[in-house]
Amino acid sequence: MKKKNLEFLLDLAEDNDGYVSVAQASEIGVAQTYLSEASETGVFTKVGRGLYLKSGYQKDPFYEIAFQYGRAVFAFRSALYLHNLVDEA
């Protein structure tokens, strides 16, 4: 893997709480194959279709649901949790 592409992916992950999507990588000129390779070497973990999480970061199920469904709506306790009004969802 080219070191420059890996650096781009790591910088992108830092800006997105550890998450990088294939679309985001493509926007900065990094091919999907580099994400797949980074996943094979343990730098990233594939957490969903087209979504990777940098090693060492915690999964965020709300982010992953919003990414997967795009127009997801969080209501009731989930919404309260996201607004820091309750301790757990």
ABEGO torsion letter per residue (X at the ends): XBAAAAAAAAAAAAAAGGBBBAAAAAAAGBBAAAAAAAAAAGABBBABBGBBBBBGBBBBAAAAAAAAAGABBBBEAAAAAAAGABABX
